[in-house]
Amino acid sequence: MKKTRINHFTMTVASSNAEFRKMFEDMLTQIPDGPGSCIVIGYKDQDSQIIDLVKNTTRLRKAVRSGTKNWNDKSVSRYRWIQESAKTKGFDTIKIQIID
């Protein structure tokens, strides 16, 4: 029997910061806590766009959870950066796709 695992996780873009944070944290628990890569994709109707690419040789989950990015010349958490990018570009849903 072949082992299978889910390699993508989808969440809606919530208007509430607390609601978005909770869904993001729930999604993070499903990301493998070992080496790997993933892409964050935003969807609006039938259109999609890559928001971010995350690679880590030791702990992917930690890189997604505690990584930082620049937003308007300020360093912000990756979670906040993804949230702001999704809202600015008007995405309805976000998907994190694990790359094997």
C-alpha positions as CSV (number, residue, x, y, z in Angstrom):
1,M,0.0,0.0,0.0
2,K,1.3,3.4,-0.9
3,K,1.4,6.2,1.7
4,T,-0.3,9.4,0.7
5,R,-0.5,12.7,2.4
6,I,-2.3,16.0,1.7
7,N,0.1,18.4,0.0
8,H,-2.0,21.5,0.0
9,F,-4.0,23.5,2.6
10,T,-6.7,26.0,1.7
11,M,-8.1,28.9,3.8
12,T,-10.4,31.8,3.1
13,V,-9.1,35.4,3.5
14,A,-10.9,36.7,6.6
15,S,-11.6,40.3,7.2
16,S,-10.9,39.9,11.0
17,N,-7.2,39.8,12.0
18,A,-8.0,37.4,14.8
19,E,-10.0,35.1,12.5
20,F,-7.2,35.1,9.9
21,R,-4.6,34.4,12.5
22,K,-6.5,31.4,13.9
23,M,-7.1,29.9,10.4
24,F,-3.4,30.5,9.6
25,E,-2.2,28.8,12.8
26,D,-4.6,25.8,12.1
27,M,-3.1,25.5,8.6
28,L,0.4,25.6,10.0
29,T,-0.1,22.6,12.2
30,Q,-0.5,20.6,9.0
31,I,2.8,21.7,7.4
32,P,5.6,19.1,7.9
33,D,8.1,20.2,10.6
34,G,11.1,19.1,8.6
35,P,13.0,20.2,5.6
36,G,11.0,21.3,2.6
37,S,9.5,24.0,0.4
38,C,6.1,25.4,-0.2
39,I,4.4,28.1,-2.2
40,V,1.6,30.4,-1.1
41,I,-1.0,31.0,-3.8
42,G,-3.8,33.5,-3.8
43,Y,-7.1,32.9,-5.7
44,K,-9.7,35.3,-6.9
45,D,-12.5,33.8,-9.0
46,Q,-10.7,31.8,-11.7
47,D,-7.4,33.7,-11.4
48,S,-4.4,32.7,-9.2
49,Q,-1.1,34.3,-8.4
50,I,1.9,33.1,-6.4
51,I,2.2,35.3,-3.3
52,D,5.3,33.7,-1.7
53,L,7.8,30.8,-1.9
54,V,9.3,29.4,1.3
55,K,12.3,27.1,1.4
56,N,14.0,25.7,4.5
57,T,16.6,22.9,4.9
58,T,15.7,22.2,8.5
59,R,12.2,23.2,9.6
60,L,9.7,24.4,7.0
61,R,6.8,25.0,9.5
62,K,9.0,27.2,11.6
63,A,10.1,29.2,8.5
64,V,6.5,29.8,7.6
65,R,5.4,30.6,11.1
66,S,8.2,32.9,12.2
67,G,9.8,34.1,9.0
68,T,9.8,37.9,8.2
69,K,9.3,39.9,5.0
70,N,9.5,43.6,4.1
71,W,6.2,45.5,3.8
72,N,6.4,49.2,3.1
73,D,10.0,49.3,4.3
74,K,9.2,47.6,7.6
75,S,10.0,44.1,8.6
76,V,6.7,42.2,9.4
77,S,6.0,38.6,10.2
78,R,5.3,36.3,7.2
79,Y,1.8,35.7,8.4
80,R,1.1,39.5,8.4
81,W,2.8,39.9,5.1
82,I,0.7,37.1,3.5
83,Q,-2.5,38.6,5.1
84,E,-1.7,42.2,3.8
85,S,-0.8,40.9,0.3
86,A,-4.0,38.8,0.1
87,K,-6.2,41.8,1.1
88,T,-4.4,44.3,-1.1
89,K,-4.7,42.1,-4.2
90,G,-8.3,41.1,-3.3
91,F,-7.9,37.3,-3.0
92,D,-10.8,35.2,-1.8
93,T,-8.7,32.2,-0.7
94,I,-5.1,31.3,0.0
95,K,-3.6,27.9,-0.6
96,I,-0.3,26.6,0.7
97,Q,1.1,24.0,-1.7
98,I,3.9,21.7,-0.3
99,I,6.6,21.0,-2.9
100,D,8.2,17.6,-2.6
